[in-house]
């Protein structure tokens, strides 16, 4: 676990644009199993989350078509919630950061860490916007 004072600004980067934090497995279950579209970001303290993933998520969230819900879990913090979110992302292996789009409880789009590292935030956001335009 990381000190809360360290991760709070990283959490806020997403919550200030409409993401809801999930702190328990039950929170994750309720969000993902609901009807409609849900965008999940597995947040992280790593550099690629800071420079690529969170900025991409914020850019994509501003798209005209966007998911009904946007949620986030924080790797290294709320283990139960992170593990549950990752269970919905199977067969993709656990990674952080990671991003997933669900429609009516089914995984329809996934971006893994290796697709985030070394890519510009705008490139990742464009990928997400394509998925939002298709599924939302």
Rosetta blueprint (number, residue, H / E / L):
1 X L
2 X L
3 X L
4 X H
5 X H
6 X H
7 X H
8 X H
9 X H
10 X H
11 X H
12 X H
13 X H
14 X H
15 X H
16 X L
17 X L
18 X L
19 X L
20 X E
21 X E
22 X L
23 X L
24 X L
25 X H
26 X H
27 X H
28 X H
29 X H
30 X H
31 X H
32 X H
33 X L
34 X L
35 X L
36 X L
37 X E
38 X E
39 X E
40 X E
41 X E
42 X E
43 X E
44 X L
45 X L
46 X L
47 X H
48 X H
49 X H
50 X H
51 X H
52 X H
53 X H
54 X H
55 X H
56 X H
57 X H
58 X H
59 X H
60 X H
61 X H
62 X L
63 X L
64 X L
65 X L
66 X L
67 X L
68 X L
69 X E
70 X E
71 X E
72 X E
73 X E
74 X E
75 X L
76 X L
77 X L
78 X L
79 X H
80 X H
81 X H
82 X H
83 X H
84 X H
85 X H
86 X H
87 X H
88 X H
89 X L
90 X L
91 X L
92 X L
93 X L
94 X L
95 X L
96 X L
97 X L
98 X E
99 X E
100 X E
101 X E
102 X E
103 X E
104 X L
105 X L
106 X E
107 X E
108 X E
109 X E
110 X E
111 X E
112 X L
113 X H
114 X H
115 X H
116 X L
117 X L
118 X L
119 X L
120 X L
121 X H
122 X H
123 X H
124 X H
125 X H
126 X H
127 X H
128 X H
129 X H
130 X H
131 X H
132 X H
133 X H
134 X H
135 X H
136 X L
